[in-house]
Each structure stands twice: as structure tokens, then as C-alpha cells.
Amino acid sequence: MDINTNYVDINTIKKNPSDNYKNLDSSKLEDDGLRKVSNDFEAFFMKQLLDISLKDSTFAGEGSGSDIIKGMYTDTISRQSAGTLGISDMLYNFLSERKK
């Protein structure tokens, strides 16, 4: 495979913005988009689980500041764990079979 297969020259983009993605494989872009949506759903699901399970926890102290810290913590953990639980893989496989 040639490294420059998907290379788009910046001067070409400036001249013809509509041709930006002419050389890219549209099915590859769709698969990448579907994978991202599947991972985002898994991250959302994980955040909901963490929010519920840590609702009464006082690891970040008490008060409104602790709610902000818990929210930042659960958001970071859920984003970092996206794609590792298997939910996104199942969703990706299901949706990719449906689109055919």
C-alpha cells in the first residue's frame, strides 16, 4: 500500500475545497464514524453507572464542590474506558450488520 494514497495537498484544498476527501474511501470513513458513535455510547453508559454508584460516596469531600469533582472524575474515567467493556463492540457489530 502506498503511503501517499490518502494524501491531500494543502494547495489543492485551497483551490478546490469540495475535493478535499475525493481520494478517501467513504466506507472507511463510515466505519470510523460508527466506531466513534459506539465508543461514545459506551462512555455515556459507563458515566451513568459511575454517577449512580458514586452518588453517596464522599471520596471528594462534601458539598457542591465535591459534586463537581465527582462529575469530572466520572467523565474522565468513562472516556478513558470507552471501548474496553465490550458494549461498543457489540453495538458496532450489530449496527454494521444492519447497514448492509
C-alpha positions in Angstrom: 0.0 0.0 0.0 1.3 3.4 -0.9 1.7 5.8 2.0 0.5 8.8 -0.1 -2.8 7.1 -1.1 -4.8 9.4 1.2 -2.5 12.4 0.9 -4.3 15.6 0.0 -2.1 18.6 -0.9 -2.9 21.8 1.0 -2.7 23.9 -2.2 -5.4 21.7 -3.8 -7.6 22.1 -0.8 -7.3 25.9 -1.0 -8.2 25.9 -4.7 -11.0 23.3 -4.6 -12.4 22.8 -1.1 -15.1 20.4 -2.4 -12.4 17.9 -3.5 -10.9 17.6 0.0 -11.9 14.0 0.5 -12.1 12.8 -3.1 -9.3 10.2 -2.6 -10.6 8.8 0.8 -12.6 5.6 1.0 -16.1 6.6 2.1 -16.8 3.1 3.6 -13.7 3.6 5.8 -15.0 7.0 7.0 -18.4 5.4 7.8 -16.8 2.6 9.7 -14.7 5.1 11.7 -17.8 7.2 12.4 -19.7 4.1 13.5 -16.9 3.0 15.8 -16.8 6.5 17.4 -20.5 6.5 18.0 -20.3 3.1 19.5 -17.5 4.1 21.8 -19.3 7.3 22.7 -22.4 5.3 23.7 -20.3 3.0 25.9 -18.7 6.1 27.5 -22.1 7.6 28.2 -23.3 4.3 29.7 -20.3 4.0 31.9 -20.7 7.5 33.1 -24.3 6.8 34.1 -23.2 3.7 36.0 -20.4 5.6 37.8 -22.7 8.6 38.6 -25.2 6.3 40.3 -22.7 4.2 42.1 -20.7 7.1 43.5 -23.7 9.3 44.3 -23.4 8.7 48.1 -19.7 8.5 48.1 -17.7 11.2 49.9 -14.3 10.5 48.4 -14.2 14.1 47.1 -15.4 15.7 50.3 -18.9 17.1 50.8 -20.8 20.0 49.3 -21.2 21.4 45.9 -17.5 21.3 45.1 -17.4 17.6 45.6 -20.2 17.2 43.1 -18.1 19.0 40.5 -15.1 16.9 41.3 -17.1 13.7 41.1 -18.5 14.8 37.8 -15.1 15.4 36.4 -13.8 12.1 37.8 -16.6 10.0 36.3 -16.4 11.8 33.0 -12.7 11.2 32.7 -12.9 7.5 33.8 -15.8 6.9 31.4 -14.0 8.5 28.4 -10.8 6.6 29.1 -12.6 3.2 29.4 -14.7 3.7 26.3 -14.2 0.7 24.0 -12.9 -1.6 26.8 -16.1 -3.1 28.2 -17.3 -4.8 25.1 -20.6 -2.9 24.8 -19.2 -0.7 22.0 -18.0 -3.8 20.1 -21.4 -5.5 20.3 -23.2 -2.2 19.2 -20.7 -1.7 16.4 -21.2 -5.3 15.1 -24.9 -5.0 15.3 -25.1 -1.7 13.5 -22.6 -2.6 10.9 -24.6 -5.8 10.0 -27.8 -3.7 9.8 -26.4 -1.1 7.4 -25.5 -3.7 4.7 
